[in-house]
Amino acid sequence: MSMKDVGALICKTLFALIGHPPRLPQVEDLESFEALR
């Protein structure tokens, strides 16, 4: 999986849990994901 796929998967999971509609991953999401690793 590429970073883009991982970011999209995380976004979909988070928004599914929170209840917001899914959206395409933004640069901030990928950067915050990188910081968490």
Backbone as a printed PyTorch tensor [residue, N CA C, xyz], in Angstrom:
tensor([[[  0.8490,  -1.2030,   0.0000],
         [  0.0000,   0.0000,   0.0000],
         [  0.8800,   1.2470,   0.0000]],

        [[  0.4620,   2.2160,  -0.7650],
         [  1.2060,   3.4770,  -0.7840],
         [  0.7500,   4.3520,   0.3750]],

        [[  1.5220,   5.3970,   0.6290],
         [  1.1510,   6.3170,   1.7100],
         [ -0.2270,   6.9160,   1.4520]],

        [[ -0.5300,   7.1690,   0.1940],
         [ -1.8290,   7.7640,  -0.1500],
         [ -2.9570,   6.8050,   0.2270]],

        [[ -2.7550,   5.5240,  -0.0580],
         [ -3.7750,   4.5290,   0.2810],
         [ -3.9420,   4.4150,   1.7900]],

        [[ -2.8160,   4.4110,   2.5050],
         [ -2.8610,   4.3060,   3.9620],
         [ -3.5790,   5.5160,   4.5500]],

        [[ -3.2470,   6.7000,   4.0410],
         [ -3.8880,   7.9200,   4.5430],
         [ -5.3810,   7.9030,   4.2850]],

        [[ -5.7650,   7.4550,   3.0980],
         [ -7.1890,   7.4000,   2.7570],
         [ -7.9170,   6.4030,   3.6580]],

        [[ -7.2810,   5.2710,   3.9090],
         [ -7.8920,   4.2530,   4.7590],
         [ -8.0830,   4.7760,   6.1730]],

        [[ -7.0610,   5.4540,   6.7010],
         [ -7.1500,   6.0170,   8.0490],
         [ -8.2460,   7.0730,   8.1070]],

        [[ -8.3020,   7.9290,   7.0940],
         [ -9.3330,   8.9750,   7.0600],
         [-10.7190,   8.3490,   7.0430]],

        [[-10.9090,   7.3430,   6.2090],
         [-12.2150,   6.6890,   6.1160],
         [-12.5900,   6.0630,   7.4500]],

        [[-11.6140,   5.4230,   8.1080],
         [-11.8830,   4.7810,   9.3890],
         [-12.2410,   5.8100,  10.4480]],

        [[-11.4440,   6.8740,  10.5320],
         [-11.7010,   7.9140,  11.5320],
         [-13.0580,   8.5630,  11.3090]],

        [[-13.3620,   8.9170,  10.0740],
         [-14.6290,   9.5880,   9.7960],
         [-15.8050,   8.6310,   9.9690]],

        [[-15.5730,   7.3370,   9.7530],
         [-16.6390,   6.3660,   9.9930],
         [-16.9390,   6.2920,  11.4890]],

        [[-15.8930,   6.3670,  12.3090],
         [-16.0770,   6.3270,  13.7590],
         [-16.7020,   7.6200,  14.2670]],

        [[-16.2450,   8.7480,  13.7330],
         [-16.7150,  10.0500,  14.1990],
         [-18.1050,  10.3550,  13.6400]],

        [[-18.3710,   9.8930,  12.4250],
         [-19.6750,  10.1070,  11.8330],
         [-19.6960,  11.1690,  10.7570]],

        [[-18.5290,  11.6980,  10.4070],
         [-18.4740,  12.6860,   9.3360],
         [-18.4240,  11.9660,   7.9920]],

        [[-18.8610,  12.6140,   6.9340],
         [-18.7640,  11.9940,   5.6100],
         [-17.3040,  11.8270,   5.2090]],

        [[-16.9750,  10.7490,   4.5070],
         [-15.5920,  10.5380,   4.0900],
         [-15.1580,  11.5920,   3.0860]],

        [[-13.8630,  11.8770,   3.0870],
         [-13.3300,  12.8390,   2.1290],
         [-11.9500,  12.3600,   1.7190]],

        [[-11.4200,  12.9680,   0.6780],
         [-10.0780,  12.6020,   0.2410],
         [ -9.0690,  13.0760,   1.2720]],

        [[ -8.0100,  12.2970,   1.5090],
         [ -6.9950,  12.7020,   2.4770],
         [ -6.3010,  13.9820,   2.0430]],

        [[ -6.0770,  14.8570,   2.9970],
         [ -5.3800,  16.1090,   2.7150],
         [ -3.9210,  15.9740,   3.1500]],

        [[ -3.1020,  16.9250,   2.7430],
         [ -1.6760,  16.8880,   3.0740],
         [ -1.4910,  16.8860,   4.5890]],

        [[ -2.3300,  17.6460,   5.3030],
         [ -2.2010,  17.7110,   6.7610],
         [ -2.4090,  16.3280,   7.3780]],

        [[ -3.3570,  15.5570,   6.8260],
         [ -3.6230,  14.2280,   7.3520],
         [ -2.4030,  13.3230,   7.1880]],

        [[ -1.7740,  13.3870,   6.0210],
         [ -0.6090,  12.5450,   5.7740],
         [  0.5560,  12.9680,   6.6510]],

        [[  0.7070,  14.2790,   6.8580],
         [  1.8040,  14.7670,   7.6950],
         [  1.5900,  14.3490,   9.1450]],

        [[  0.3560,  14.4470,   9.6330],
         [  0.0810,  14.0610,  11.0120],
         [  0.2580,  12.5500,  11.1710]],

        [[ -0.0860,  11.7950,  10.1310],
         [  0.1050,  10.3480,  10.1760],
         [  1.5960,  10.0190,  10.2420]],

        [[  2.3940,  10.7530,   9.4690],
         [  3.8420,  10.5480,   9.4920],
         [  4.3900,  10.8480,  10.8800]],

        [[  3.8590,  11.8810,  11.5320],
         [  4.3350,  12.2700,  12.8570],
         [  3.9920,  11.2060,  13.8930]],

        [[  2.9020,  10.4720,  13.6650],
         [  2.4740,   9.4500,  14.6190],
         [  3.3110,   8.1810,  14.4930]],

        [[  3.9060,   7.9570,  13.3240],
         [  4.6550,   6.7290,  13.1220],
         [  5.9610,   6.7350,  13.8900]]])
